[in-house]
Amino acid sequence: MKKHTLKKAVASAVLAGALALGAPAVATAYTPPTPTPVPAATSYTVAPGGSVTIAFTGFAPFEDVLFSLTGANAQSATLATIVKAAVETTTLTKQANADGSVSVTVTLPANATGTYTLTATGTESGVAATPVTITVATAAGAGGGLATTGSDNAALLGLWVGGGALLLAGGATVVATTVRRQRQNA
């Protein structure tokens, strides 16, 4: 009986030692994932010459964040902080708040067209937020001049190419059939 109790005591001591020595190794092996900063929304619609303020959360506290705006005439657009300190360029660096949040105001140029993409990247962490798409609003009937009527001939290109291919294939079949018949009759 004493032999059996001694085995249990030794096994318990070995297990306790393994747990005591192994716990710090397991605890240091886990690295929590770096959160991806997120914008309040991933798409906005803004009129030419209009502005929108976009807020991001999830950056490191007091981390510098590099904003970059790309799109048609983006050189004429401005990126500004909440306090409206405009920077006449397509990039701006601003420091995140203590909670990791940061906002930027995007003002599109008066001749803005298409879509723009705003990116925000932490300069210390290198972590990038989900890109934001800014679509330029178009007014119904905008553009002045005459209304667009008729059709776009470029849209018919596929029809013309497909029809031509069918005609060529049909012509090749007729020629092949004629040659075959002439060889059989000869």
VMD Tcl script that draws the C-alpha trace (Angstrom):
set ca {
  {0.00 0.00 0.00}
  {2.83 2.39 0.82}
  {4.40 1.76 -2.59}
  {1.16 2.76 -4.33}
  {0.82 5.97 -2.27}
  {4.45 6.88 -3.00}
  {3.80 6.54 -6.77}
  {0.79 8.84 -6.51}
  {2.76 11.43 -4.56}
  {5.62 11.40 -7.08}
  {3.20 11.62 -10.02}
  {1.40 14.55 -8.36}
  {4.69 16.34 -7.72}
  {5.83 15.84 -11.33}
  {2.49 17.09 -12.65}
  {2.54 20.14 -10.37}
  {6.11 20.95 -11.45}
  {5.22 20.62 -15.13}
  {2.24 22.92 -14.69}
  {4.27 25.47 -12.73}
  {7.11 25.52 -15.26}
  {4.94 25.15 -18.37}
  {2.40 27.89 -17.60}
  {4.80 30.83 -18.18}
  {5.94 29.30 -21.47}
  {2.37 28.93 -22.69}
  {1.44 32.42 -21.52}
  {4.35 34.04 -23.38}
  {3.75 32.01 -26.54}
  {0.35 33.62 -27.14}
  {0.43 36.91 -29.00}
  {-2.93 38.63 -29.25}
  {-3.88 39.61 -32.80}
  {-3.42 43.22 -33.81}
  {-6.85 44.74 -34.36}
  {-7.52 46.22 -37.78}
  {-8.61 49.85 -37.52}
  {-12.04 50.48 -38.99}
  {-13.77 53.50 -40.49}
  {-17.27 54.49 -39.40}
  {-18.47 53.46 -42.90}
  {-16.68 52.11 -45.98}
  {-18.44 54.24 -48.59}
  {-19.75 57.79 -48.88}
  {-21.37 59.83 -51.65}
  {-20.30 63.47 -51.90}
  {-21.18 66.21 -54.40}
  {-18.34 67.87 -56.34}
  {-16.83 70.54 -54.09}
  {-18.53 68.94 -51.06}
  {-16.98 67.69 -47.83}
  {-17.31 64.64 -45.62}
  {-15.71 63.91 -42.23}
  {-14.64 60.30 -41.80}
  {-13.84 58.85 -38.36}
  {-11.58 55.84 -37.76}
  {-11.12 53.76 -34.60}
  {-8.64 51.07 -33.63}
  {-5.25 52.72 -34.03}
  {-2.68 52.69 -31.24}
  {-3.04 55.56 -28.74}
  {-1.29 58.71 -30.01}
  {-0.04 56.92 -33.12}
  {0.53 59.05 -36.23}
  {-1.87 58.04 -39.00}
  {-1.08 58.70 -42.67}
  {-4.14 59.47 -44.79}
  {-3.93 59.18 -48.57}
  {-6.62 60.16 -51.08}
  {-6.49 58.88 -54.66}
  {-8.85 59.59 -57.55}
  {-9.50 61.88 -60.51}
  {-8.23 65.40 -59.78}
  {-7.19 64.28 -56.29}
  {-4.37 66.84 -56.35}
  {-7.08 69.51 -56.18}
  {-8.82 67.84 -53.22}
  {-8.02 68.76 -49.64}
  {-7.66 66.62 -46.57}
  {-8.31 68.48 -43.35}
  {-8.45 67.67 -39.70}
  {-11.52 68.38 -37.61}
  {-10.13 71.84 -36.85}
  {-10.12 72.59 -40.59}
  {-6.35 73.00 -40.96}
  {-6.42 72.24 -44.68}
  {-3.46 70.70 -46.43}
  {-3.40 71.19 -50.20}
  {-2.12 67.74 -51.03}
  {-3.37 64.18 -51.29}
  {-1.74 63.03 -48.06}
  {-1.98 64.11 -44.44}
  {-0.50 62.76 -41.22}
  {-2.52 63.23 -38.04}
  {-2.06 61.84 -34.52}
  {-4.71 59.49 -33.11}
  {-6.36 60.32 -29.80}
  {-5.68 58.45 -26.55}
  {-8.43 55.95 -27.45}
  {-6.92 55.28 -30.91}
  {-9.57 57.23 -32.81}
  {-8.83 59.80 -35.50}
  {-10.95 61.78 -37.99}
  {-10.23 63.50 -41.28}
  {-12.36 65.79 -43.44}
  {-12.19 65.22 -47.20}
  {-13.20 68.10 -49.47}
  {-13.54 67.12 -53.11}
  {-12.55 69.54 -55.89}
  {-15.32 71.31 -57.82}
  {-14.43 69.24 -60.92}
  {-14.50 65.91 -59.07}
  {-15.65 62.87 -61.06}
  {-15.83 59.13 -60.47}
  {-14.65 57.61 -57.22}
  {-11.92 58.35 -54.71}
  {-10.24 56.01 -52.25}
  {-9.14 57.14 -48.80}
  {-6.64 54.99 -46.93}
  {-5.43 55.37 -43.34}
  {-2.26 53.65 -42.11}
  {-0.61 53.79 -38.69}
  {2.96 55.01 -39.23}
  {4.40 53.16 -36.21}
  {2.41 49.92 -36.42}
  {1.99 49.80 -40.20}
  {-1.59 48.62 -39.62}
  {-3.95 49.79 -42.37}
  {-7.64 50.51 -41.92}
  {-10.25 49.24 -44.33}
  {-10.14 51.59 -47.37}
  {-13.02 54.04 -47.77}
  {-14.64 54.69 -51.16}
  {-15.96 58.18 -51.85}
  {-18.27 58.32 -54.86}
  {-18.96 61.65 -56.53}
  {-22.69 62.37 -56.62}
  {-24.08 63.20 -60.04}
  {-27.21 65.30 -60.38}
  {-29.92 64.10 -62.77}
  {-29.52 65.93 -66.05}
  {-26.15 67.31 -64.95}
  {-23.49 68.08 -67.47}
  {-25.32 70.80 -69.40}
  {-25.61 70.77 -73.15}
  {-27.76 68.38 -75.11}
  {-29.25 65.22 -73.69}
  {-27.53 61.97 -74.61}
  {-29.63 60.01 -77.08}
  {-28.98 57.06 -79.36}
  {-26.50 54.35 -78.57}
  {-22.86 53.86 -77.88}
  {-21.26 52.11 -80.85}
  {-18.44 50.84 -78.66}
  {-21.03 48.80 -76.76}
  {-21.89 47.02 -80.01}
  {-18.30 45.94 -80.64}
  {-18.93 42.48 -79.17}
  {-21.91 42.00 -81.47}
  {-19.88 42.98 -84.53}
  {-16.96 40.72 -83.59}
  {-19.26 37.79 -82.76}
  {-21.28 38.23 -85.96}
  {-18.11 38.42 -88.02}
  {-16.80 35.24 -86.42}
  {-20.07 33.45 -87.23}
  {-19.92 34.65 -90.86}
  {-16.31 33.47 -91.19}
  {-17.16 30.09 -89.65}
  {-20.15 29.71 -91.98}
  {-18.05 30.69 -95.01}
  {-15.33 28.22 -94.04}
  {-17.94 25.47 -93.76}
  {-19.31 26.26 -97.23}
  {-15.81 26.24 -98.74}
  {-14.89 22.98 -96.99}
  {-18.13 21.32 -98.16}
  {-17.60 22.51 -101.75}
  {-13.99 21.23 -101.82}
  {-15.05 17.86 -100.40}
  {-17.81 17.45 -103.01}
  {-15.46 18.35 -105.83}
  {-12.91 15.78 -104.64}
  {-15.62 13.09 -104.38}
  {-16.87 13.85 -107.89}
  {-13.38 13.88 -109.42}
}
mol new
graphics top color blue
foreach p $ca { graphics top sphere $p radius 0.5 }
foreach p [lrange $ca 0 end-1] q [lrange $ca 1 end] { graphics top cylinder $p $q radius 0.2 }
display resetview
